[in-house]
Amino acid sequence: MNTNEAELEGPAKQALAWTHTARFLTTAAQLIHLPANELPEIAFVGRSNAGKSTAINRLTQQKRLAFASKTPGRTQHINLFALGPKDAPDAFFADLPGYGYAAVARGAKLRWQQVMAQYLESRRSLSGVVLMVDSRLGFTELDQQLLAFVAPRIGTGEIKLLVLLTKADKLNRREADASMLAARDVLGQLATDASDLGLCLFSALSRQGLGDAAQVLHGWVNPQAVSVEAR
């Protein structure tokens, strides 16, 4: 269904109020340049044209928090955003560079593959990953490679995963159902605790899935908050 912020109540409204507090903290070209912290960090990853920056901006209800370049693949830094009270943040969003765009120089691709691998494998404060997948394409080979890379940490319960099937407004009902079914099949192969996995159709344009996604993320950081299981 389409979800308008004005129609949201209760936990969803509370969760969106929380995501709206997101503000830029720092940018880093290397992992060592990121500040060490003990607060939960949620990373946003996905192909360069999967709508990652647009989804972040919609989730935080800010037009240009995440930079959406007209040339996909050009953003080559980890951008960190703080959430919660200004004097006492309770979490961070990490916007990782998009991957898989052919026009990016091979050297830059290899460098960023290494940086992302190090981040996803060893970032101590990483507690959740939001993977953006174009709902019209499903999991590409690169998406599945990334999924396999984070699977060990998901399997141990160290991090959680939310898959957003983006651009869902471009699908009809039959196509949407097929996209969800195919995604469930892929995620089922992780053979891990279902409570650590979330999946929902998402559209930055129609706001479909907006409230559900915000609640899942808020629930990761604030378990005492009433959350929702993404379906």
C-alpha positions as CSV (number, residue, x, y, z in Angstrom):
1,M,0.0,0.0,0.0
2,N,1.1,3.6,-0.4
3,T,2.0,5.3,2.9
4,N,1.8,9.0,3.4
5,E,3.5,10.6,6.4
6,A,0.4,12.4,7.4
7,E,-1.5,9.1,7.6
8,L,1.1,7.4,9.9
9,E,0.4,7.0,13.5
10,G,1.9,5.5,16.6
11,P,5.2,3.6,16.2
12,A,5.6,4.5,12.5
13,K,5.2,8.2,13.2
14,Q,7.6,7.9,16.2
15,A,10.2,6.1,14.0
16,L,10.0,8.7,11.3
17,A,10.5,11.4,13.8
18,W,13.6,9.6,14.8
19,T,15.0,9.2,11.3
20,H,14.3,12.9,10.7
21,T,16.9,13.8,13.2
22,A,19.7,12.5,10.9
23,R,22.4,15.1,10.3
24,F,25.8,14.9,8.6
25,L,28.7,14.0,10.8
26,T,31.7,13.2,8.7
27,T,33.0,11.7,5.4
28,A,35.8,9.3,5.0
29,A,37.8,7.8,2.1
30,Q,39.3,5.2,4.3
31,L,38.1,3.1,7.2
32,I,40.7,4.5,9.6
33,H,39.3,8.0,9.1
34,L,35.9,7.0,10.6
35,P,35.5,7.9,14.3
36,A,35.5,5.0,16.7
37,N,32.2,4.7,18.5
38,E,30.2,2.2,20.6
39,L,26.8,3.3,19.2
40,P,24.9,1.1,16.7
41,E,25.8,1.9,13.1
42,I,23.5,1.0,10.2
43,A,25.0,0.8,6.7
44,F,23.1,1.5,3.5
45,V,24.5,-0.4,0.5
46,G,23.4,-1.1,-3.0
47,R,24.1,-0.8,-6.7
48,S,24.7,2.7,-8.0
49,N,21.4,3.0,-9.7
50,A,19.2,1.2,-7.2
51,G,18.0,4.4,-5.6
52,K,20.0,4.3,-2.4
53,S,20.6,8.0,-1.9
54,T,16.9,8.8,-2.7
55,A,15.8,6.2,-0.3
56,I,17.9,7.6,2.5
57,N,16.6,11.1,1.8
58,R,13.0,9.9,1.9
59,L,13.5,7.9,5.1
60,T,15.0,11.0,6.8
61,Q,12.5,13.4,5.1
62,Q,15.4,15.5,3.9
63,K,15.9,16.5,0.3
64,R,19.7,16.4,0.1
65,L,21.1,14.6,3.2
66,A,22.5,11.9,1.0
67,F,24.1,13.1,-2.2
68,A,22.4,11.7,-5.3
69,S,24.8,12.3,-8.1
70,K,23.5,12.7,-11.7
71,T,26.3,10.3,-12.6
72,P,25.8,7.1,-10.6
73,G,29.0,5.6,-9.0
74,R,30.8,8.9,-8.5
75,T,30.3,9.1,-4.8
76,Q,33.4,7.4,-3.4
77,H,33.3,8.1,0.3
78,I,31.6,6.7,3.4
79,N,29.3,9.4,4.7
80,L,28.3,9.1,8.3
81,F,25.1,10.7,9.8
82,A,24.2,10.9,13.5
83,L,20.7,10.3,14.8
84,G,18.9,11.1,18.0
85,P,19.3,14.1,20.3
86,K,22.0,16.5,19.1
87,D,23.8,16.4,22.4
88,A,23.5,12.6,22.8
89,P,23.1,10.7,19.5
90,D,21.9,7.1,19.8
91,A,22.9,5.7,16.4
92,F,24.6,6.4,13.1
93,F,23.7,5.9,9.4
94,A,26.6,5.0,7.1
95,D,26.0,5.7,3.4
96,L,28.5,3.5,1.5
97,P,29.4,4.1,-2.1
98,G,27.3,2.4,-4.7
99,Y,28.8,-0.5,-6.6
100,G,28.6,-2.0,-10.0
101,Y,28.5,1.1,-12.2
102,A,30.5,0.4,-15.5
103,A,31.7,4.0,-16.0
104,V,33.7,4.1,-12.8
105,A,37.5,3.6,-13.4
106,R,38.7,0.1,-12.6
107,G,41.2,1.4,-10.0
108,A,38.5,3.2,-8.1
109,K,36.3,0.2,-8.2
110,L,39.0,-2.1,-6.8
111,R,39.8,0.4,-4.1
112,W,36.2,0.8,-3.0
113,Q,35.6,-2.9,-3.1
114,Q,38.4,-3.2,-0.6
115,V,37.2,-0.4,1.6
116,M,33.6,-1.7,1.7
117,A,34.8,-5.3,2.4
118,Q,36.9,-4.0,5.3
119,Y,34.0,-2.0,6.6
120,L,31.4,-4.8,6.4
121,E,33.8,-7.4,7.7
122,S,35.4,-5.6,10.6
123,R,33.6,-2.4,11.5
124,R,32.9,-3.1,15.2
125,S,30.0,-0.8,15.6
126,L,28.1,-2.1,12.6
127,S,24.8,-3.5,13.8
128,G,22.7,-3.6,10.7
129,V,22.8,-3.4,6.9
130,V,20.1,-2.0,4.6
131,L,20.5,-3.5,1.1
132,M,18.8,-1.6,-1.7
133,V,17.7,-3.9,-4.6
134,D,15.9,-2.6,-7.7
135,S,12.5,-4.4,-7.4
136,R,12.4,-4.7,-11.2
137,L,15.7,-6.5,-11.5
138,G,15.8,-8.5,-8.3
139,F,19.1,-9.6,-6.8
140,T,21.8,-9.2,-9.4
141,E,25.1,-11.2,-9.2
142,L,26.8,-8.3,-7.4
143,D,23.9,-8.0,-4.9
144,Q,24.2,-11.7,-4.1
145,Q,28.0,-11.4,-3.8
146,L,27.5,-8.7,-1.2
147,L,24.8,-10.7,0.5
148,A,27.2,-13.7,0.8
149,F,29.9,-11.5,2.2
150,V,27.8,-10.2,5.1
151,A,26.0,-13.6,5.6
152,P,28.5,-14.9,8.3
153,R,27.9,-11.9,10.5
154,I,24.2,-12.1,10.0
155,G,24.3,-15.8,10.8
156,T,25.9,-15.2,14.2
157,G,23.3,-12.6,15.0
158,E,26.1,-9.9,15.1
159,I,24.3,-7.8,12.5
160,K,20.7,-7.6,11.1
161,L,19.6,-7.2,7.5
162,L,16.8,-5.2,5.9
163,V,16.3,-5.5,2.1
164,L,14.4,-2.7,0.5
165,L,13.0,-3.6,-3.0
166,T,13.2,-0.1,-4.4
167,K,11.2,1.6,-7.2
168,A,8.2,-0.5,-6.3
169,D,5.9,2.2,-7.7
170,K,6.9,1.0,-11.2
171,L,5.5,-2.5,-10.6
172,N,1.9,-3.7,-10.9
173,R,0.5,-6.0,-8.2
174,R,1.5,-9.2,-10.0
175,E,5.0,-8.0,-10.6
176,A,5.3,-6.8,-7.0
177,D,4.2,-10.2,-5.7
178,A,6.7,-12.0,-7.9
179,S,9.5,-9.6,-6.8
180,M,8.8,-10.4,-3.1
181,L,8.6,-14.1,-3.8
182,A,11.9,-14.2,-5.6
183,A,13.6,-12.1,-2.9
184,R,12.3,-14.4,-0.2
185,D,13.8,-17.4,-2.0
186,V,17.2,-15.6,-2.0
187,L,17.1,-14.6,1.6
188,G,15.9,-18.1,2.6
189,Q,19.2,-19.4,1.5
190,L,20.9,-17.5,4.3
191,A,19.5,-20.1,6.7
192,T,19.6,-17.8,9.7
193,D,17.3,-16.5,12.3
194,A,14.3,-14.9,10.5
195,S,14.1,-12.2,13.1
196,D,17.4,-10.8,11.9
197,L,16.0,-10.5,8.3
198,G,13.6,-7.9,7.0
199,L,12.1,-7.4,3.5
200,C,9.7,-4.9,2.1
201,L,8.7,-3.2,-1.1
202,F,9.8,0.4,-1.1
203,S,9.1,3.5,-3.2
204,A,10.6,6.9,-2.5
205,L,8.1,8.4,-4.9
206,S,4.8,6.9,-3.5
207,R,6.2,6.4,0.0
208,Q,5.3,2.7,-0.1
209,G,7.0,0.9,2.7
210,L,8.3,4.1,4.3
211,G,6.7,3.6,7.7
212,D,7.6,-0.1,7.9
213,A,11.3,0.5,7.0
214,A,11.6,3.3,9.5
215,Q,10.1,1.1,12.3
216,V,12.5,-1.7,11.5
217,L,15.5,0.6,11.8
218,H,14.2,2.3,14.9
219,G,13.5,-1.1,16.5
220,W,17.1,-2.2,15.8
221,V,18.4,0.8,17.8
222,N,15.6,1.0,20.4
223,P,14.4,-2.6,21.0
224,Q,12.0,-1.3,23.7
225,A,10.1,0.7,21.0
226,V,7.2,-1.1,19.4
227,S,8.5,-2.3,16.0
228,V,7.1,-4.1,13.0
229,E,8.3,-7.1,11.2
230,A,8.9,-6.2,7.5
231,R,7.1,-8.6,5.2
